[in-house]
Amino acid sequence: MAKTEALSGLESKARTIAEKMGYELVDLCMDREPTGKYLRFYIDRDEGVSLDDCEAYHKAVRAAADSVDYDFMEVSSPGIDRPLKTDRDFERNLGSEIEIRLFRPIEGTKVYTGVLAGLEEGNIVIDTAEGRTLIPRKAAALVKPVVDMEGIEDVDLSEDSESDDSQ
């Protein structure tokens, strides 16, 4: 879905605000859901984004967002598996394992996984188990990092009796 003129104008302002605050505006979208229209900002920076960062950006961009009709506004991180869209995204992920999902299969394959070796003349270059592969960037529906969940310890969500605030 193409961005409206108002949303495109907001995106320019939001990008400027993000850059002044040391963030990168990764994406801005308007999503229609049964509960209303959600204006969503996705920000990032090299060291990651905290809840405090999201709150600070929310306060800073709120006035600029008044030019757009929405019911709810959200600011969040795009997550560790954020799609690679820009040249900078690809540069940042050089040497990382990525997954490429294609709009249509190439030589019978619709999903490729390998180590990102770079971009070359409109192609995504990855090293797969079968060797170096060039995939046309325009053929890719989704390119994202592969998140390795091995070695991540389970979070203990059990109640701690020392943190009981009911007194």
N, C-alpha and C positions, 0 to 999 in steps of 0.2 A: 504494500500500500504506500503510495507516494505521500510525502509530507505536505501538509497544507502550507500556504504562504505564511500564516501566523506562526505555525510550528517551526518553519525554517528560520523565520526572523528570531524566534525565541532561542533556537539552537545556536545562532551566532552570538547572541548576548550571553547565553549560558556557558558557551565555550570560553568567552573572554573572562567571565567571572571565575570559572574553574582554573584557568591558567594563572590568574592573579593570586589565587589561593594555593597554587602549587599542585593542582590536580589536572588530570586529563579527563575531558568529557568523552566517554567511550561511546555512549549512545543516548538518544532521547527519543521516546516514543509515546504515543497515545494509544492506550489499549481500552477497548470497550468490553466491559464485563457486565454480567447481570446486575451488579450492584452500582454501576455507574462508569464514568470515564476516568481512567487512571493515567495521569501524566507521570511518566517514569524517567528519571535521570539516572544514568549509570556512570559513576566516576571511579577513577583509579589513580594510583601513583606507584612508583617502583617498590616502595616499602609496604604497600598494601593500604587499605582504607579501614578505619575504625568507625565505630558507631558515632563517636564524637565528630569525626570528619564529615559523616553524612549529615549530622545535625547542623553543623556549621554551614555546610554548603546549602542545605535546605533553607536556612534563614537568609542566606545571602542571595539566593536565586528567586525567592518567593515573590518579590515585587516585580521582577521581570516576567514571571509566569502569569501575572494578572492579565496579560494580553491574550491569553488562551483560555477557552472555555473547558473546564475540567471539574470533576467532583472530588477527586483525591489526588494528592501529589506524593510521590515516593522518591527517595534518593537512596541508592544502594551501590554496593560493589558489583561488578559484573561476575564475580566468582573466579575461582581458580581455573575453571574449564571454559573461560570466556572464549567465544569464537574469534578467530584471527580474521580481521577484515582489512586493516590498513597495512601499508608497507612497514610501518613502525612495529605493528603487532608481529609481523613475520621476523623482523630483525631481532626483536626481543626474545623470540622463541627459537632462534637458530640453535641447532644441536639438540633440541628437545624432540621427544616422540610426539607425533601428531596423528590425528585421524582425519581423513578427507572423505566426505560423502559426496557423491556425484549426483547430478540431476539425472543422468542416463549412464548406463554401464559403458566402460571403455574396455574392449577386449574381454567382455563377459564379467567384468568386476565393477561393482558400484561403490565399494568401500576399500580404501587403501590406508594402511598404517605403516609408519616408518619414521625415521629421524629426518627432521627438516634440515635440508642442506642449503636452501636459499630460494630466491626468485630469479628467473632467467627468461628474459624476452616473453613475458606474459605467461610463463609456466611456473608451477610450484615444483621444486626439485626436492624429492625425498629419497632416502636410502632405505629400501625395503629388504626383506630376506631374499628376494629375487634379484636384487641389485638396484642401481640408481634408476629412478623413474621420474619422468617429466609429465605433469598433469596440467592441462590448460586451466588457468585460474578461473576463467569464465565458465568452465564445466563443473566447478565445485559449488555445490549447494551449501556445504558447511565444512569449515576447517576449524578444528579445535585441538587443544593439547590433550594428550592422554594422561589422565590422573591415576597415578599408581597408589592404590589404597593399601598395599602390602606394607607392613611395618608401622602402620598408624594404630596406636593403641586405642582400645575402646574407652570412651568417656564414661566415668562412673557417675550415674545420675541418681544414685541412692541418696536418701535423706541423711544428713549428718546431724547427729544429736546436738553437737556444739553450736550449730548455727540456728537453733530454734529460737525464734523471736517472739514466741507467744508467751508473754509473762504477765 
